[in-house]
Amino acid sequence: MSIREEIEHFALQKFTVLQNRYSFTPPKVNRESWITRVYSVWGGLAVELEIDWREFDVFLLIVRLEAGRLPKGYYVSSSGKCRVHLINFIERKGWPVDQALVSRIRSILPDPRRREAADLQAKIDSYFELLLSCIDQILAEGDNLFIGL
């Protein structure tokens, strides 16, 4: 199994909790040459894990769908802001989360020269721990989540 396959498989396993506990759709994978996006949908929102192969890093974003699909724009689309990094959402909303966990995510800087699967897996684990700590707030706001951002 290649390192890409290993990390994608690991990410897909993490998404099963969203499907099983919170009724998100089964995760889907979009592969491009330098980026892989794994995402799962709930109502008008998606949770999207972006794996950047060039920088060898990962990011977790909350996405506002457009007509039930991922928006064409990256951060902004025709209907306004459409993607926000999870940590930025938490900070803007003022949600009480474990700040040590936020610091840990920010401190995990995978070395693109070393390219160890364990580096990205540790960051994915931390992102999902953070996501699950505030998923109830995200789902409670639902389609209103992006208002005022």
C-alpha positions in Angstrom: 0.0 0.0 0.0 1.4 3.4 -1.0 1.7 6.2 1.6 -1.2 8.0 -0.1 -3.4 5.0 0.0 -2.4 4.4 3.7 -3.3 8.0 4.7 -6.6 8.0 2.7 -7.6 4.7 4.2 -6.9 6.1 7.7 -8.9 9.3 6.9 -11.8 7.3 5.6 -11.9 5.3 8.9 -12.1 8.6 10.9 -15.1 9.7 8.9 -17.1 6.6 9.8 -17.8 8.1 13.3 -19.6 11.0 11.5 -21.6 8.5 9.5 -22.4 6.2 12.3 -23.1 8.6 15.2 -24.4 11.8 13.3 -26.0 10.5 10.1 -23.5 12.1 7.7 -23.3 10.5 4.3 -20.6 7.9 3.6 -17.3 9.7 2.9 -16.3 10.5 -0.7 -12.8 11.1 -2.0 -11.7 13.6 -4.6 -8.2 13.1 -5.9 -6.2 15.7 -7.8 -2.4 15.6 -8.5 -1.4 17.5 -5.4 -4.5 17.4 -3.1 -6.9 14.8 -2.0 -10.1 15.8 -0.3 -12.1 13.4 1.8 -15.6 14.8 2.7 -18.9 13.8 4.2 -22.2 15.7 4.0 -24.9 16.5 6.6 -27.7 18.7 5.4 -26.3 21.8 3.7 -22.8 21.3 5.3 -19.8 19.1 4.7 -16.8 18.2 6.8 -13.8 18.2 4.5 -10.3 16.9 5.2 -7.8 18.3 2.7 -4.6 16.3 2.3 -1.9 18.5 0.7 0.7 16.2 -0.8 3.0 18.9 -1.9 3.3 20.4 1.6 2.6 17.1 3.2 0.0 18.5 5.6 -3.7 18.2 6.4 -6.4 20.7 7.1 -10.0 20.2 8.4 -12.6 22.5 7.0 -16.3 23.1 7.4 -18.0 23.7 4.0 -21.3 25.3 3.0 -22.8 23.4 0.1 -24.3 25.0 -2.9 -27.3 23.1 -4.3 -26.2 20.1 -2.4 -22.7 20.0 -3.9 -19.3 21.2 -2.9 -18.8 24.8 -4.0 -16.6 25.7 -6.9 -14.8 28.4 -5.0 -12.2 27.5 -2.3 -12.9 30.0 0.5 -15.5 32.2 -1.3 -18.1 31.3 -3.9 -21.1 33.0 -5.6 -23.1 32.8 -2.3 -20.3 34.2 -0.1 -17.9 32.4 2.3 -18.1 28.7 1.7 -15.1 27.1 3.5 -13.7 27.8 6.9 -10.9 26.0 8.7 -12.3 24.2 11.8 -10.0 26.1 14.2 -11.0 29.4 12.7 -14.7 28.6 13.1 -14.1 27.7 16.7 -12.3 30.9 17.4 -14.8 33.1 15.6 -17.7 31.4 17.3 -16.0 31.5 20.7 -16.8 27.8 21.4 -15.2 26.4 24.5 -12.8 23.7 23.4 -9.6 22.2 24.8 -7.0 24.9 23.9 -4.2 22.4 24.4 -5.7 20.4 21.6 -5.8 23.4 19.3 -2.2 24.2 20.2 -1.2 20.5 19.5 -2.8 20.7 16.0 -1.0 23.9 15.2 2.3 22.5 16.5 2.2 19.4 14.3 4.2 20.4 11.3 4.8 17.3 9.2 8.2 17.3 7.5 7.7 17.1 3.7 11.2 15.7 3.3 10.6 12.8 5.7 7.0 11.9 4.5 6.0 9.6 7.3 2.4 8.5 7.4 2.4 8.7 11.2 2.9 12.4 11.0 -0.3 13.1 9.0 -2.2 10.4 11.0 -1.4 12.2 14.3 -2.7 15.4 12.9 -5.8 13.8 11.5 -6.4 12.2 14.9 -6.1 15.5 16.6 -8.4 17.3 14.1 -11.1 14.6 14.6 -10.8 14.8 18.4 -11.4 18.6 18.1 -14.2 18.2 15.6 -16.0 15.7 17.8 -15.7 18.1 20.8 -17.8 20.7 18.9 -19.8 18.7 16.4 -23.0 19.2 18.4 -22.6 23.0 18.1 -21.9 22.7 14.4 -25.0 20.6 13.8 -27.2 22.7 16.0 -26.4 25.8 13.9 -26.7 23.8 10.7 -27.5 26.1 7.7 -27.0 29.2 9.9 -23.4 28.3 10.7 -22.0 30.7 8.1 -24.1 33.7 9.0 -22.0 36.6 10.1 -18.6 35.2 9.0 
